[in-house]
Structures are given as C-alpha cells and as structure tokens.
Amino acid sequence: MKPRYSGFATRYLGETGTRLLMDDLGLALEDGDRWHNLGGGNPAQIPQLQARFSAAMQGLLDSGEFSRLSSAYDGPQGYRPFLRAVAKFFRSRFGWPIGEEHVAVTAGSQASFFVLFSIFAGVDSSGELCHIDLPLTPEYIGYADLCATPSALRAARPRFVELADGMFKYAIDFARYAPDARTGAICVSRPTNPTGNVLAGEEIERLLGLAAAVDVPLIIDNAYGVPFPGIVFTDVTPFYDERVIFCLSLSKLGLPGMRTGIVVARPDWIAHLRSFNAILTLATSSLGAALVTPLFESGAVLDLARNDIQPYYAHRLAQALGWLREHLHDVDFRVHKPEGAIFLWLWFPRLPISAAELYARLKRRRVLIIPGHFFFPGLDGEWAHRHQCIRLSYAQSPRAVELGIRILGEELRAAHANG
C-alpha cells in the first residue's frame, strides 16, 4: 500500500533536527549506562529541586487535589490558580502591569511556538507570505519545523566578535538586518539555544523599536532565562512590553516531563492561544502548573533559581570548560562565550570533516552530540561555518560529560590525521 500523504505531513515524516535530537534522548534514556549523552536538552536532576517537587506531589495527593486535576478537563487557558500566581509574581516582583488575562499555559514550549508561528507567519488572508524573522543565528533547533510553511522562517547571518581565551560571540548585524512589510513577528531566544548567547538589554530595546516600526510582535523565548529557571551567568533583567510575547517553561526548572509552557502577552494574543489550545488539546495538563503554583505564590521560585539552579550550572560549566582545555588542548577550536543555558557551542575552523560526519563517528563510540547545521533554520545559501560547529550539553553526569569530551578529542585528532 502506498498512502498519499499530504504536503504538510511529508515535512514531518523524514529526518529533522528535532526528531534526531529526541530519538537520541530516548536512546540514552533506555540504556543510559552505555551512552555519554552530550546531545540532548534534558536538565540536570538537582537534588534540592527534586525534593521540592516530590513534596509538592505528595501534597497534591494528600489534599485530594490530584484526583480533581486528573479526573476533569481544565480551561483551555490553563490552571486558573497558576495563572493568577504567575501574574501576581511578575506584577509584585518586577512591576509588570499584567493580570491573569495576560497568561496562558501550553503543552510545552514547542507547542507555544507552533501556535505563535502559526498565528503570525504563513500565507495571510490577502494571499501574501508573512515571515518569522530570526535576527540572530544560530538559533533553536526546534524552530525549523514549527512553521507550517517552511519558507515562512527567515534568518540573518550574525557578526563575529573575537574574544580572549579562545572564545568568540555572535552579535546581531543591525547594519544588515531590518524587518519589512512581510515580517509577521521577530523571534529571539535569550539565552540562545544552542550558543548560550545573551542579548544585551540595548539589543532587545533596538529589536523592539524595529518591531514597532513595522507593527509586529517581538517574541522572546526565555526557556533558560531570568527570572526562572535563571540559568544565566551575566546581569539580565526580564523584559516586558505590550508588544512583547514572553515565553517560559517549567522544563529547565526541572520538570521537562510535565510539558508545561507559559506565555505572557497581551490579552487578545492570549485569547488566540486559548482558542488553539481548545482545538488542539481541548485543555492543557494542569499537573505541572499545580505542582509549582505554591512556588510562585510565595516567590520561592526566584530563590530556587538564584540559590540552587544558577550556582549548580555555573559549577558544571566551569568543569566542562576545564575538560575541554584538557582534552582538546592540541585541537584548533573556539568556544562561544557561555552566558547562559546548559550548552557549549564549539567551532572548529579547520575541521577536515563535516560536523554531521563527526556526529556519526562519535555515535559509533556511544557519545551523543548535535551537529551544528541543524541550528541555522531559515538561513538561505551555503555557509561552510554551519558545518564546522557542534553543540554539547554539560547538564548530565560529570562522568559522562568528561568521558564524552575526551572521546571527542580523540575523534578530532583522528579526523585531522586521517581525514
């Protein structure tokens, strides 16, 4: 039998970067002892947070709230006590002029961005194609598959800023990037997955001005950012404006399995999300939101981010950088300045093989990384640089990370020696 699949479905039936990433995560989860997983985006299991979540779950069971949550649909905007708690948290802690009508829950960040990209990009009612603009690349691997119309995503090449100690940084090339009449929305992640780049406040203000000039929203993907989970190693202030769509998640707080995305935006845009939720999922799961509602009501989520999450990852980052210097000391490579998130972005200017081939060689030795070419969604034209980079996660066990980096060094030396 040869089914006649739709053009829409065909986009998702072949290999994509997101599918590769998640297949590898499943492989490592099923047989974790045999794999050195430096590829996926799973957060670390931080004992203090796990204890909090376990206690919160027990509280839901003891109070009977778990039975209520699991036996009834919630509203399509999300668990109402959580919406109120999130709005109050941002209002009282950061002075944002928002109420619960400004907040919606989705089935994870991936779902948030599929809906937002569907709202603002694609063929509009006049028959014109509107774009999601990515003013800085590389960018999140998942964006590539979230526009129903592939050509609706477009990206700009960055400027390179050379730094000391073998580091560099990408920067928005404002001399070349400008939104236009076909821009539906501008989107950035802060910090950026995969590079750990944190856009400065001045850059966000400048992007907001560009968005205002063409009357479109600025979407800020805050999956790793402040105030929570707070995996940021530079001074950052969370940013809100009537034109901003601020997207967060419980995943990197330590609850990726709960699939809970959070969107803070104008009430009319939240109403659009509510409509999509009702159609796609009827209602979002309330369990993750209910687990953390007390943390937002008390403000303890901020203390956890500052006192537990950020110091934990700062220590793990320092370890990983030390292992890179030790095991790749004789290899020509650059590290993007790690200002946030849980990844290291490595650039090998003289790599004699492609990053995809390096990925394959490492996988044969049970080391998982992500080749860099998947992180340039919407970028037109050939560019050798995208095949010279890889992303490493340093969030998993120190033993796995060090062994993975050591094997990476061995494979790089072998590639340079033999091609």
C-alpha positions as a Markdown table, in Angstrom:
| # | Residue | x | y | z |
|---|---|---|---|---|
| 1 | Met | 0.0 | 0.0 | 0.0 |
| 2 | Lys | 1.3 | 3.5 | -0.9 |
| 3 | Pro | -0.6 | 6.1 | 1.1 |
| 4 | Arg | -0.9 | 9.6 | -0.5 |
| 5 | Tyr | 0.4 | 11.8 | 2.3 |
| 6 | Ser | -0.4 | 15.5 | 2.4 |
| 7 | Gly | 2.3 | 18.0 | 1.7 |
| 8 | Phe | 2.0 | 19.2 | 5.3 |
| 9 | Ala | 2.6 | 15.7 | 6.7 |
| 10 | Thr | 5.5 | 15.0 | 4.4 |
| 11 | Arg | 7.5 | 17.7 | 6.1 |
| 12 | Tyr | 7.5 | 15.8 | 9.4 |
| 13 | Leu | 7.9 | 12.2 | 8.1 |
| 14 | Gly | 11.5 | 12.4 | 7.2 |
| 15 | Glu | 14.6 | 13.2 | 9.3 |
| 16 | Thr | 14.5 | 16.5 | 11.1 |
| 17 | Gly | 16.9 | 18.0 | 13.6 |
| 18 | Thr | 14.2 | 17.8 | 16.3 |
| 19 | Arg | 13.5 | 14.2 | 15.6 |
| 20 | Leu | 17.2 | 13.3 | 15.7 |
| 21 | Leu | 17.5 | 15.1 | 19.0 |
| 22 | Met | 14.6 | 13.4 | 20.6 |
| 23 | Asp | 15.4 | 9.9 | 19.2 |
| 24 | Asp | 18.9 | 10.2 | 20.7 |
| 25 | Leu | 17.4 | 11.3 | 24.0 |
| 26 | Gly | 15.2 | 8.2 | 24.0 |
| 27 | Leu | 18.1 | 6.0 | 23.2 |
| 28 | Ala | 20.2 | 7.4 | 26.0 |
| 29 | Leu | 17.3 | 7.2 | 28.5 |
| 30 | Glu | 16.6 | 3.5 | 27.7 |
| 31 | Asp | 20.3 | 2.5 | 28.0 |
| 32 | Gly | 21.9 | 5.4 | 29.8 |
| 33 | Asp | 24.8 | 3.5 | 31.3 |
| 34 | Arg | 26.2 | 2.7 | 27.9 |
| 35 | Trp | 25.9 | 6.3 | 26.4 |
| 36 | His | 27.7 | 9.5 | 27.1 |
| 37 | Asn | 24.9 | 11.9 | 26.4 |
| 38 | Leu | 26.2 | 15.4 | 25.5 |
| 39 | Gly | 23.5 | 15.9 | 22.9 |
| 40 | Gly | 20.1 | 16.4 | 24.5 |
| 41 | Gly | 18.4 | 19.3 | 26.3 |
| 42 | Asn | 17.4 | 17.4 | 29.4 |
| 43 | Pro | 18.1 | 19.4 | 32.5 |
| 44 | Ala | 20.1 | 18.0 | 35.4 |
| 45 | Gln | 18.3 | 16.4 | 38.3 |
| 46 | Ile | 19.2 | 18.9 | 41.1 |
| 47 | Pro | 18.5 | 17.2 | 44.5 |
| 48 | Gln | 17.1 | 20.3 | 46.2 |
| 49 | Leu | 14.6 | 20.8 | 43.4 |
| 50 | Gln | 13.6 | 17.1 | 43.2 |
| 51 | Ala | 12.9 | 17.1 | 46.9 |
| 52 | Arg | 10.6 | 20.2 | 46.5 |
| 53 | Phe | 8.7 | 18.6 | 43.6 |
| 54 | Ser | 8.3 | 15.3 | 45.4 |
| 55 | Ala | 6.9 | 17.1 | 48.5 |
| 56 | Ala | 4.6 | 19.1 | 46.3 |
| 57 | Met | 3.3 | 16.0 | 44.6 |
| 58 | Gln | 2.7 | 14.4 | 48.0 |
| 59 | Gly | 0.8 | 17.5 | 49.0 |
| 60 | Leu | -1.5 | 17.2 | 45.9 |
| 61 | Leu | -2.1 | 13.5 | 46.8 |
| 62 | Asp | -2.8 | 14.2 | 50.4 |
| 63 | Ser | -5.2 | 17.1 | 49.7 |
| 64 | Gly | -7.2 | 15.3 | 47.1 |
| 65 | Glu | -6.2 | 17.9 | 44.5 |
| 66 | Phe | -4.5 | 15.3 | 42.4 |
| 67 | Ser | -7.8 | 13.4 | 42.0 |
| 68 | Arg | -9.6 | 16.6 | 40.9 |
| 69 | Leu | -6.9 | 17.5 | 38.4 |
| 70 | Ser | -6.6 | 14.1 | 36.9 |
| 71 | Ser | -10.3 | 13.5 | 36.5 |
| 72 | Ala | -11.5 | 16.7 | 34.8 |
| 73 | Tyr | -10.6 | 19.0 | 32.0 |
| 74 | Asp | -9.3 | 22.4 | 33.0 |
| 75 | Gly | -10.0 | 25.5 | 30.9 |
| 76 | Pro | -8.0 | 26.0 | 27.7 |
| 77 | Gln | -6.1 | 28.9 | 29.1 |
| 78 | Gly | -4.7 | 26.7 | 31.9 |
| 79 | Tyr | -4.9 | 26.0 | 35.6 |
| 80 | Arg | -6.5 | 29.1 | 37.0 |
| 81 | Pro | -4.7 | 29.3 | 40.3 |
| 82 | Phe | -1.4 | 29.1 | 38.4 |
| 83 | Leu | -2.4 | 31.9 | 36.0 |
| 84 | Arg | -3.2 | 34.1 | 39.0 |
| 85 | Ala | 0.1 | 33.2 | 40.7 |
| 86 | Val | 2.3 | 33.9 | 37.7 |
| 87 | Ala | 0.6 | 37.2 | 37.0 |
| 88 | Lys | 1.0 | 38.3 | 40.7 |
| 89 | Phe | 4.6 | 37.1 | 40.7 |
| 90 | Phe | 5.6 | 39.3 | 37.8 |
| 91 | Arg | 3.5 | 42.2 | 39.0 |
| 92 | Ser | 4.9 | 42.2 | 42.5 |
| 93 | Arg | 8.5 | 41.3 | 41.8 |
| 94 | Phe | 9.1 | 43.2 | 38.5 |
| 95 | Gly | 6.3 | 45.7 | 38.3 |
| 96 | Trp | 4.8 | 44.3 | 35.1 |
| 97 | Pro | 1.2 | 45.7 | 34.5 |
| 98 | Ile | -0.4 | 42.3 | 34.0 |
| 99 | Gly | -3.2 | 40.1 | 35.3 |
| 100 | Glu | -4.2 | 36.5 | 34.8 |
| 101 | Glu | -5.7 | 37.5 | 31.4 |
| 102 | His | -2.1 | 38.1 | 30.2 |
| 103 | Val | -1.0 | 34.5 | 31.0 |
| 104 | Ala | -1.7 | 31.2 | 29.2 |
| 105 | Val | -0.4 | 27.6 | 29.7 |
| 106 | Thr | 0.5 | 25.4 | 26.7 |
| 107 | Ala | 1.7 | 21.8 | 26.3 |
| 108 | Gly | 5.3 | 22.9 | 26.5 |
| 109 | Ser | 7.4 | 25.5 | 24.7 |
| 110 | Gln | 7.4 | 23.5 | 21.4 |
| 111 | Ala | 3.6 | 23.8 | 21.4 |
| 112 | Ser | 3.8 | 27.5 | 22.4 |
| 113 | Phe | 5.9 | 28.3 | 19.3 |
| 114 | Phe | 4.0 | 26.1 | 16.9 |
| 115 | Val | 0.9 | 28.1 | 17.8 |
| 116 | Leu | 2.6 | 31.5 | 17.8 |
| 117 | Phe | 4.3 | 30.8 | 14.5 |
| 118 | Ser | 1.0 | 29.6 | 13.1 |
| 119 | Ile | -0.7 | 32.9 | 14.2 |
| 120 | Phe | 1.9 | 35.3 | 12.9 |
| 121 | Ala | 3.5 | 33.5 | 9.9 |
| 122 | Gly | 2.4 | 31.8 | 6.7 |
| 123 | Val | 0.1 | 32.9 | 3.9 |
| 124 | Asp | -2.2 | 35.7 | 5.2 |
| 125 | Ser | -5.8 | 36.5 | 4.3 |
| 126 | Ser | -4.6 | 38.6 | 1.4 |
| 127 | Gly | -2.5 | 35.7 | -0.1 |
| 128 | Glu | 0.8 | 37.2 | 0.9 |
| 129 | Leu | 3.5 | 35.2 | 2.7 |
| 130 | Cys | 4.4 | 36.6 | 6.2 |
| 131 | His | 7.7 | 35.6 | 7.9 |
| 132 | Ile | 9.0 | 34.9 | 11.3 |
| 133 | Asp | 12.3 | 36.8 | 11.4 |
| 134 | Leu | 15.3 | 35.3 | 13.3 |
| 135 | Pro | 17.7 | 38.3 | 13.5 |
| 136 | Leu | 20.4 | 36.2 | 15.1 |
| 137 | Thr | 21.6 | 32.7 | 14.1 |
| 138 | Pro | 22.4 | 30.0 | 15.1 |
| 139 | Glu | 19.1 | 29.5 | 16.8 |
| 140 | Tyr | 17.0 | 26.9 | 18.5 |
| 141 | Ile | 16.8 | 23.6 | 16.5 |
| 142 | Gly | 13.1 | 23.2 | 17.0 |
| 143 | Tyr | 12.1 | 26.4 | 15.2 |
| 144 | Ala | 12.9 | 24.8 | 11.8 |
| 145 | Asp | 9.9 | 22.6 | 12.0 |
| 146 | Leu | 7.3 | 24.9 | 13.6 |
| 147 | Cys | 6.2 | 27.0 | 10.6 |
| 148 | Ala | 3.6 | 25.1 | 8.5 |
| 149 | Thr | 5.0 | 26.9 | 5.5 |
| 150 | Pro | 8.8 | 26.2 | 5.5 |
| 151 | Ser | 9.7 | 29.3 | 3.6 |
| 152 | Ala | 8.0 | 31.4 | 6.3 |
| 153 | Leu | 11.0 | 31.3 | 8.5 |
| 154 | Arg | 14.0 | 33.5 | 7.6 |
| 155 | Ala | 17.2 | 34.3 | 9.4 |
| 156 | Ala | 20.1 | 36.7 | 9.2 |
| 157 | Arg | 23.8 | 35.9 | 9.5 |
| 158 | Pro | 25.5 | 37.2 | 12.6 |
| 159 | Arg | 28.5 | 39.4 | 13.2 |
| 160 | Phe | 31.5 | 37.6 | 14.8 |
| 161 | Val | 33.1 | 39.2 | 17.8 |
| 162 | Glu | 36.5 | 37.8 | 18.7 |
| 163 | Leu | 37.2 | 37.5 | 22.4 |
| 164 | Ala | 40.1 | 36.4 | 24.6 |
| 165 | Asp | 40.9 | 32.8 | 25.7 |
| 166 | Gly | 39.8 | 31.2 | 22.5 |
| 167 | Met | 36.3 | 32.5 | 22.8 |
| 168 | Phe | 34.0 | 34.4 | 20.4 |
| 169 | Lys | 30.5 | 35.7 | 20.3 |
| 170 | Tyr | 27.8 | 36.1 | 17.7 |
| 171 | Ala | 26.0 | 39.5 | 17.5 |
| 172 | Ile | 23.1 | 40.8 | 15.6 |
| 173 | Asp | 24.2 | 42.6 | 12.5 |
| 174 | Phe | 21.9 | 45.6 | 12.7 |
| 175 | Ala | 23.6 | 47.0 | 9.6 |
| 176 | Arg | 22.1 | 44.2 | 7.6 |
| 177 | Tyr | 19.0 | 43.1 | 9.4 |
| 178 | Ala | 15.8 | 45.0 | 9.2 |
| 179 | Pro | 12.2 | 43.7 | 9.3 |
| 180 | Asp | 9.9 | 44.7 | 6.4 |
| 181 | Ala | 6.3 | 44.6 | 5.2 |
| 182 | Arg | 6.4 | 40.8 | 5.1 |
| 183 | Thr | 7.6 | 40.3 | 8.7 |
| 184 | Gly | 4.9 | 38.8 | 10.8 |
| 185 | Ala | 6.9 | 38.6 | 14.0 |
| 186 | Ile | 10.5 | 38.9 | 15.3 |
| 187 | Cys | 11.8 | 36.0 | 17.4 |
| 188 | Val | 14.9 | 35.6 | 19.6 |
| 189 | Ser | 15.9 | 33.2 | 22.4 |
| 190 | Arg | 17.5 | 34.7 | 25.5 |
| 191 | Pro | 19.8 | 33.0 | 26.4 |
| 192 | Thr | 20.1 | 31.4 | 23.0 |
| 193 | Asn | 20.0 | 27.7 | 22.5 |
| 194 | Pro | 22.5 | 26.5 | 21.2 |
| 195 | Thr | 25.2 | 29.1 | 21.9 |
| 196 | Gly | 24.4 | 30.4 | 25.4 |
| 197 | Asn | 24.4 | 34.0 | 23.9 |
| 198 | Val | 22.5 | 36.5 | 26.0 |
| 199 | Leu | 21.3 | 39.5 | 24.1 |
| 200 | Ala | 22.0 | 42.8 | 25.9 |
| 201 | Gly | 19.2 | 45.0 | 27.1 |
| 202 | Glu | 20.2 | 47.5 | 24.4 |
| 203 | Glu | 19.8 | 44.9 | 21.7 |
| 204 | Ile | 16.4 | 43.9 | 23.0 |
| 205 | Glu | 15.3 | 47.6 | 23.0 |
| 206 | Arg | 16.6 | 48.1 | 19.5 |
| 207 | Leu | 14.7 | 45.0 | 18.3 |
| 208 | Leu | 11.6 | 46.3 | 20.0 |
| 209 | Gly | 12.0 | 49.6 | 18.1 |
| 210 | Leu | 12.3 | 47.7 | 14.8 |
| 211 | Ala | 9.2 | 45.6 | 15.6 |
| 212 | Ala | 7.3 | 48.8 | 16.4 |
| 213 | Ala | 8.4 | 50.3 | 13.1 |
| 214 | Val | 6.6 | 47.5 | 11.2 |
| 215 | Asp | 3.9 | 47.0 | 13.8 |
| 216 | Val | 4.7 | 43.3 | 14.7 |
| 217 | Pro | 5.3 | 41.5 | 18.0 |
| 218 | Leu | 8.7 | 40.6 | 19.4 |
| 219 | Ile | 8.7 | 37.0 | 20.7 |
| 220 | Ile | 11.3 | 36.3 | 23.5 |
| 221 | Asp | 12.0 | 32.7 | 24.1 |
| 222 | Asn | 13.0 | 32.6 | 27.8 |
| 223 | Ala | 13.3 | 28.8 | 28.3 |
| 224 | Tyr | 16.6 | 29.2 | 30.2 |
| 225 | Gly | 16.4 | 32.8 | 31.2 |
| 226 | Val | 15.6 | 35.0 | 34.1 |
| 227 | Pro | 13.7 | 35.1 | 36.4 |
| 228 | Phe | 13.3 | 31.3 | 36.2 |
| 229 | Pro | 15.0 | 28.9 | 35.7 |
| 230 | Gly | 17.7 | 31.6 | 35.8 |
| 231 | Ile | 20.5 | 29.7 | 34.0 |
| 232 | Val | 22.2 | 32.9 | 33.1 |
| 233 | Phe | 25.8 | 33.9 | 34.0 |
| 234 | Thr | 25.6 | 37.7 | 33.3 |
| 235 | Asp | 23.4 | 40.5 | 34.5 |
| 236 | Val | 20.0 | 40.3 | 32.9 |
| 237 | Thr | 16.6 | 41.9 | 33.6 |
| 238 | Pro | 13.4 | 40.2 | 32.4 |
| 239 | Phe | 11.8 | 42.4 | 29.7 |
| 240 | Tyr | 8.1 | 43.1 | 29.1 |
| 241 | Asp | 6.3 | 45.5 | 26.8 |
| 242 | Glu | 2.8 | 45.4 | 25.2 |
| 243 | Arg | 4.5 | 44.4 | 22.0 |
| 244 | Val | 6.5 | 41.5 | 23.7 |
| 245 | Ile | 5.3 | 37.9 | 23.8 |
| 246 | Phe | 7.4 | 36.4 | 26.7 |
| 247 | Cys | 7.6 | 32.6 | 26.6 |
| 248 | Leu | 8.7 | 30.5 | 29.5 |
| 249 | Ser | 8.7 | 26.8 | 30.5 |
| 250 | Leu | 8.9 | 24.5 | 33.5 |
| 251 | Ser | 11.2 | 22.2 | 31.6 |
| 252 | Lys | 14.6 | 23.6 | 32.6 |
| 253 | Leu | 13.2 | 24.3 | 36.1 |
| 254 | Gly | 13.5 | 20.5 | 36.3 |
| 255 | Leu | 10.1 | 19.3 | 35.0 |
| 256 | Pro | 10.6 | 18.5 | 31.3 |
| 257 | Gly | 8.2 | 15.5 | 31.5 |
| 258 | Met | 5.3 | 17.8 | 32.7 |
| 259 | Arg | 5.3 | 19.6 | 29.3 |
| 260 | Thr | 4.2 | 23.0 | 30.6 |
| 261 | Gly | 4.8 | 26.1 | 28.6 |
| 262 | Ile | 3.9 | 29.6 | 29.8 |
| 263 | Val | 3.1 | 32.6 | 27.6 |
| 264 | Val | 2.8 | 36.2 | 28.9 |
| 265 | Ala | 1.4 | 38.6 | 26.4 |
| 266 | Arg | -1.4 | 41.0 | 25.6 |
| 267 | Pro | -4.9 | 39.6 | 26.4 |
| 268 | Asp | -6.0 | 39.5 | 22.8 |
| 269 | Trp | -3.0 | 37.3 | 21.9 |
| 270 | Ile | -3.6 | 35.1 | 24.9 |
| 271 | Ala | -7.2 | 34.7 | 23.7 |
| 272 | His | -5.8 | 33.3 | 20.4 |
| 273 | Leu | -3.7 | 30.8 | 22.3 |
| 274 | Arg | -6.7 | 29.8 | 24.3 |
| 275 | Ser | -8.6 | 29.1 | 21.0 |
| 276 | Phe | -5.7 | 27.0 | 19.7 |
| 277 | Asn | -5.4 | 25.0 | 22.9 |
| 278 | Ala | -9.1 | 24.2 | 22.9 |
| 279 | Ile | -8.9 | 22.9 | 19.3 |
| 280 | Leu | -5.6 | 21.0 | 19.5 |
| 281 | Thr | -5.7 | 19.6 | 23.0 |
| 282 | Leu | -9.1 | 20.6 | 24.5 |
| 283 | Ala | -7.2 | 21.6 | 27.6 |
| 284 | Thr | -3.6 | 21.6 | 28.8 |
| 285 | Ser | -2.4 | 19.4 | 31.6 |
| 286 | Ser | -2.7 | 21.1 | 35.0 |
| 287 | Leu | -0.4 | 18.8 | 37.0 |
| 288 | Gly | 2.9 | 20.7 | 36.3 |
| 289 | Ala | 1.2 | 24.0 | 36.9 |
| 290 | Ala | -0.4 | 22.8 | 40.2 |
| 291 | Leu | 3.0 | 21.4 | 41.4 |
| 292 | Val | 4.7 | 24.8 | 41.2 |
| 293 | Thr | 1.8 | 27.2 | 42.0 |
| 294 | Pro | 2.9 | 27.5 | 45.7 |
| 295 | Leu | 6.5 | 28.4 | 44.5 |
| 296 | Phe | 5.1 | 31.3 | 42.5 |
| 297 | Glu | 2.7 | 32.4 | 45.2 |
| 298 | Ser | 5.5 | 32.6 | 47.8 |
| 299 | Gly | 8.2 | 33.8 | 45.4 |
| 300 | Ala | 10.3 | 30.8 | 46.3 |
| 301 | Val | 10.8 | 30.0 | 42.6 |
| 302 | Leu | 13.1 | 33.1 | 42.5 |
| 303 | Asp | 15.1 | 31.8 | 45.4 |
| 304 | Leu | 15.5 | 28.4 | 43.9 |
| 305 | Ala | 16.7 | 29.9 | 40.6 |
| 306 | Arg | 19.3 | 32.1 | 42.3 |
| 307 | Asn | 20.5 | 29.9 | 45.1 |
| 308 | Asp | 20.2 | 26.4 | 43.7 |
| 309 | Ile | 19.8 | 26.3 | 39.9 |
| 310 | Gln | 22.2 | 29.0 | 38.7 |
| 311 | Pro | 25.1 | 28.0 | 41.0 |
| 312 | Tyr | 24.7 | 24.4 | 40.1 |
| 313 | Tyr | 25.1 | 25.0 | 36.4 |
| 314 | Ala | 27.8 | 27.6 | 36.9 |
| 315 | His | 29.9 | 24.9 | 38.6 |
| 316 | Arg | 29.1 | 22.4 | 35.9 |
| 317 | Leu | 30.1 | 24.9 | 33.2 |
| 318 | Ala | 33.4 | 25.5 | 34.8 |
| 319 | Gln | 34.1 | 21.8 | 34.9 |
| 320 | Ala | 33.2 | 21.3 | 31.3 |
| 321 | Leu | 35.4 | 24.2 | 30.1 |
| 322 | Gly | 38.3 | 22.7 | 32.1 |
| 323 | Trp | 37.8 | 19.3 | 30.4 |
| 324 | Leu | 37.7 | 21.0 | 27.0 |
| 325 | Arg | 41.1 | 22.7 | 27.7 |
| 326 | Glu | 42.5 | 19.4 | 29.0 |
| 327 | His | 41.3 | 17.0 | 26.3 |
| 328 | Leu | 41.3 | 19.4 | 23.2 |
| 329 | His | 44.4 | 21.3 | 24.1 |
| 330 | Asp | 46.0 | 20.4 | 20.7 |
| 331 | Val | 42.9 | 21.0 | 18.6 |
| 332 | Asp | 42.1 | 24.3 | 16.9 |
| 333 | Phe | 38.7 | 25.2 | 18.3 |
| 334 | Arg | 36.7 | 28.2 | 19.6 |
| 335 | Val | 34.0 | 28.3 | 22.3 |
| 336 | His | 31.1 | 30.7 | 22.0 |
| 337 | Lys | 31.1 | 32.7 | 25.2 |
| 338 | Pro | 28.7 | 30.8 | 27.5 |
| 339 | Glu | 26.5 | 33.4 | 29.0 |
| 340 | Gly | 23.6 | 31.1 | 29.8 |
| 341 | Ala | 21.7 | 27.9 | 29.1 |
| 342 | Ile | 23.2 | 24.4 | 29.5 |
| 343 | Phe | 25.2 | 24.1 | 26.4 |
| 344 | Leu | 28.6 | 24.7 | 24.9 |
| 345 | Trp | 28.8 | 25.7 | 21.2 |
| 346 | Leu | 32.1 | 24.7 | 19.7 |
| 347 | Trp | 33.5 | 26.0 | 16.4 |
| 348 | Phe | 36.3 | 24.1 | 14.6 |
| 349 | Pro | 37.5 | 26.5 | 11.8 |
| 350 | Arg | 39.7 | 23.8 | 10.2 |
| 351 | Leu | 37.5 | 20.7 | 10.7 |
| 352 | Pro | 38.5 | 18.3 | 7.9 |
| 353 | Ile | 35.1 | 16.5 | 8.0 |
| 354 | Ser | 31.6 | 17.9 | 8.4 |
| 355 | Ala | 30.0 | 18.2 | 11.8 |
| 356 | Ala | 27.5 | 15.6 | 10.6 |
| 357 | Glu | 30.3 | 13.1 | 10.0 |
| 358 | Leu | 31.8 | 13.9 | 13.4 |
| 359 | Tyr | 28.4 | 13.2 | 15.0 |
| 360 | Ala | 28.2 | 9.8 | 13.2 |
| 361 | Arg | 31.8 | 8.9 | 14.3 |
| 362 | Leu | 31.1 | 9.9 | 17.9 |
| 363 | Lys | 27.8 | 8.0 | 18.0 |
| 364 | Arg | 29.6 | 4.8 | 17.0 |
| 365 | Arg | 31.6 | 5.3 | 20.2 |
| 366 | Arg | 28.4 | 5.9 | 22.1 |
| 367 | Val | 28.9 | 9.7 | 22.5 |
| 368 | Leu | 25.9 | 11.9 | 21.6 |
| 369 | Ile | 26.3 | 15.5 | 20.4 |
| 370 | Ile | 24.3 | 17.6 | 18.0 |
| 371 | Pro | 25.9 | 18.7 | 14.7 |
| 372 | Gly | 25.7 | 22.4 | 14.1 |
| 373 | His | 24.0 | 22.6 | 10.7 |
| 374 | Phe | 20.5 | 21.9 | 12.3 |
| 375 | Phe | 20.8 | 25.2 | 14.2 |
| 376 | Phe | 20.5 | 27.6 | 11.2 |
| 377 | Pro | 16.8 | 27.4 | 10.4 |
| 378 | Gly | 15.6 | 29.9 | 7.8 |
| 379 | Leu | 19.2 | 30.9 | 6.6 |
| 380 | Asp | 19.5 | 31.0 | 2.9 |
| 381 | Gly | 22.6 | 30.0 | 0.9 |
| 382 | Glu | 25.5 | 27.8 | 1.6 |
| 383 | Trp | 27.8 | 28.7 | 4.5 |
| 384 | Ala | 30.7 | 26.5 | 5.5 |
| 385 | His | 30.6 | 27.7 | 9.1 |
| 386 | Arg | 27.4 | 25.9 | 9.8 |
| 387 | His | 29.2 | 22.5 | 9.1 |
| 388 | Gln | 32.1 | 23.4 | 11.5 |
| 389 | Cys | 30.1 | 23.7 | 14.7 |
| 390 | Ile | 28.6 | 21.3 | 17.3 |
| 391 | Arg | 26.5 | 21.7 | 20.4 |
| 392 | Leu | 27.4 | 19.9 | 23.7 |
| 393 | Ser | 25.3 | 19.7 | 26.8 |
| 394 | Tyr | 27.1 | 19.7 | 30.1 |
| 395 | Ala | 24.0 | 19.0 | 32.2 |
| 396 | Gln | 24.3 | 15.3 | 32.5 |
| 397 | Ser | 26.6 | 13.4 | 34.9 |
| 398 | Pro | 30.1 | 14.7 | 35.2 |
| 399 | Arg | 31.5 | 11.3 | 34.4 |
| 400 | Ala | 29.5 | 11.1 | 31.1 |
| 401 | Val | 30.5 | 14.7 | 30.2 |
| 402 | Glu | 34.2 | 14.2 | 30.8 |
| 403 | Leu | 34.4 | 10.9 | 29.0 |
| 404 | Gly | 32.4 | 12.3 | 26.1 |
| 405 | Ile | 34.8 | 15.3 | 25.8 |
| 406 | Arg | 37.8 | 13.0 | 26.0 |
| 407 | Ile | 36.4 | 10.8 | 23.2 |
| 408 | Leu | 35.5 | 14.0 | 21.2 |
| 409 | Gly | 39.2 | 15.0 | 21.4 |
| 410 | Glu | 40.3 | 11.6 | 20.2 |
| 411 | Glu | 38.0 | 11.7 | 17.2 |
| 412 | Leu | 39.0 | 15.2 | 16.3 |
| 413 | Arg | 42.7 | 14.2 | 16.3 |
| 414 | Ala | 41.9 | 11.1 | 14.2 |
| 415 | Ala | 40.0 | 13.3 | 11.8 |
| 416 | His | 42.9 | 15.7 | 11.4 |
| 417 | Ala | 45.3 | 12.9 | 11.0 |
| 418 | Asn | 43.3 | 10.8 | 8.5 |
| 419 | Gly | 40.5 | 13.0 | 7.2 |
